[in-house]
Amino acid sequence: MLMFAGVANALTTITVNSLDDPNPGTTLCTLRDAINAANSGATVNGCTAGSDTSYAIVFASGLTGTITLGSTLPDIGSNLSITGPGPGQLRHRDQREQSG
């Protein structure tokens, strides 16, 4: 068994607390903001990323409903997991589907 002393996988948890999209210039953390924060390693609106190499995006306790996406979510460019609140508790809808 190989072991490395002093080496740990750093993990930052980013908590989504808003279903809005987009929501620029606020202290709230949306799914889009959380992905952007993880990709950049910087704070985006209410999402604080830190300087870790791995991220876990979770949804605040009790946050359920529908996220109406204003555009395609950003590509995931970091080691990232996203955990929703549970089956049937969260949905997403593309705002462009409502047009016409």
Beta strands, then each sheet from edge to edge (+ up, - down):
strand 1: 11-16
strand 2: 54-59
strand 3: 65-69
strand 4: 79-83
strand 5: 90-94
sheet 1: 1+ 2+ 4+
sheet 2: 3+ 5+
end
